[in-house]
């Protein structure tokens, strides 16, 4: 079911978008019921919004595209037709993939800053401190973006 959801979401984004000026963050966020500013905050933290970003980690994995999609997800993403090349060359696919991964953590662990931190660390309890630090950084960016846009931040549990 998740395979079809992501596949349909990505297909729908390409069919519906039409306008070249449409904000892919808004389109993707609405499909996953997420705040687009939260996705933008993650992209700012992960890559400074640079879709060609590639970061090699100490554990020999890599994070690619503006959403910092970790290579540990590649096998799962292949089922959706998403490859490293597509992540790096198609920003909307990158954003939709990041939203899908974040949404999975929210569905499994609840909508909280801790769950958002899992986007970076996964759910390993040993990484709780690192997860909290990552979430705090994203939260700071998110609050700045909401203030700049004049919108209210969506509440999360701490």
C-alpha positions in Angstrom: 0.0 0.0 0.0 2.8 2.4 0.8 4.4 1.7 -2.6 1.3 2.7 -4.4 0.8 5.8 -2.3 4.3 7.2 -3.0 4.1 6.2 -6.6 0.7 7.8 -7.0 1.8 10.9 -5.1 4.8 11.4 -7.3 2.8 10.8 -10.5 0.1 13.1 -9.3 2.6 15.9 -8.5 3.9 15.8 -12.0 0.5 15.6 -13.7 -1.2 18.3 -11.6 1.7 20.8 -11.1 1.4 22.2 -14.6 2.6 25.7 -13.7 6.3 26.1 -13.7 6.2 28.6 -10.9 4.3 26.3 -8.5 6.1 25.7 -5.2 6.9 22.0 -5.0 7.1 22.2 -1.2 3.5 23.3 -1.1 2.4 20.6 -3.5 4.2 17.8 -1.7 3.2 19.1 1.8 -0.5 19.1 0.9 -0.3 15.5 -0.4 1.3 14.3 2.9 -0.6 16.7 5.2 2.6 18.4 6.3 3.5 22.0 6.8 5.5 23.1 3.8 7.6 25.3 6.0 8.6 22.2 8.0 9.8 20.6 4.8 11.6 23.8 3.8 13.3 23.8 7.3 14.6 20.3 6.8 15.9 21.2 3.3 17.6 24.3 4.8 19.2 22.2 7.5 20.2 19.2 5.3 21.6 21.1 2.3 21.0 24.9 2.4 18.3 24.1 -0.2 20.8 22.8 -2.7 19.4 19.8 -4.7 22.8 18.7 -5.9 24.1 18.3 -2.4 25.9 15.0 -1.5 27.3 14.4 2.0 29.3 11.3 3.0 28.7 10.2 6.5 31.2 8.6 9.0 29.1 5.3 8.8 29.8 5.1 5.0 26.3 6.1 4.0 25.6 9.2 2.0 22.9 11.9 2.1 21.7 13.3 -1.2 19.6 16.1 -2.6 18.2 19.0 -0.8 16.3 16.8 1.7 19.4 14.8 2.6 17.9 11.4 1.7 20.2 8.7 3.3 21.4 5.9 1.1 20.1 3.4 3.6 16.7 4.1 2.0 17.8 3.3 -1.6 16.7 -0.3 -1.6 13.2 0.6 -0.4 13.0 3.6 -2.8 13.9 1.4 -5.9 10.5 -0.2 -5.5 9.0 3.3 -6.3 11.3 3.9 -9.2 13.3 6.4 -7.2 17.1 6.3 -7.8 20.0 8.4 -6.5 20.1 10.0 -9.9 16.4 11.0 -9.8 16.8 12.4 -6.3 19.7 14.6 -7.4 18.1 15.7 -10.7 14.4 16.0 -9.9 13.8 18.4 -6.9 10.1 17.5 -6.6 11.0 13.7 -6.3 13.6 14.6 -3.7 11.0 16.7 -1.7 8.3 14.0 -2.0 10.7 11.3 -0.9 11.7 13.4 2.2 8.1 14.0 3.0 7.3 10.3 2.6 10.2 9.3 5.0 9.2 12.0 7.5 5.5 11.0 7.3 6.4 7.4 8.1 8.2 8.4 11.3 5.2 10.6 12.2 2.8 7.7 11.6 4.9 5.2 13.6 6.0 7.4 16.5 3.6 10.3 16.6 4.0 13.9 15.5 6.7 15.2 17.8 10.1 16.9 17.5 11.6 13.6 18.6 10.0 11.9 15.6 11.2 14.6 13.4 14.7 14.0 14.7 14.4 10.4 13.6 14.5 11.7 10.0 18.2 12.3 10.7 19.1 9.5 13.1 16.4 6.8 12.8 14.7 5.5 16.0 17.8 4.1 17.7 17.4 5.0 21.4 21.2 5.4 21.7 21.0 8.3 19.3 18.4 10.3 21.3 20.8 13.1 22.1 21.9 13.5 18.5 18.2 13.3 17.4 17.3 16.1 19.9 20.1 18.3 18.6 19.0 17.8 15.0 15.4 18.5 15.9 16.3 21.6 17.8 18.2 22.9 14.7 15.3 22.2 12.4 12.9 23.7 14.9 14.9 26.9 15.0 14.8 27.2 11.2 11.1 26.3 11.1 10.2 29.0 13.7 12.2 31.6 11.7 10.4 30.6 8.5 7.0 30.8 10.1 7.8 34.2 11.6 9.1 35.5 8.2 5.9 34.3 6.5 3.6 35.5 9.2 2.1 32.1 9.8 1.6 30.2 13.0 3.8 27.2 13.6 2.0 23.9 13.8 2.2 22.6 17.3 4.3 19.5 18.1 4.7 17.7 21.3 8.2 17.9 22.8 
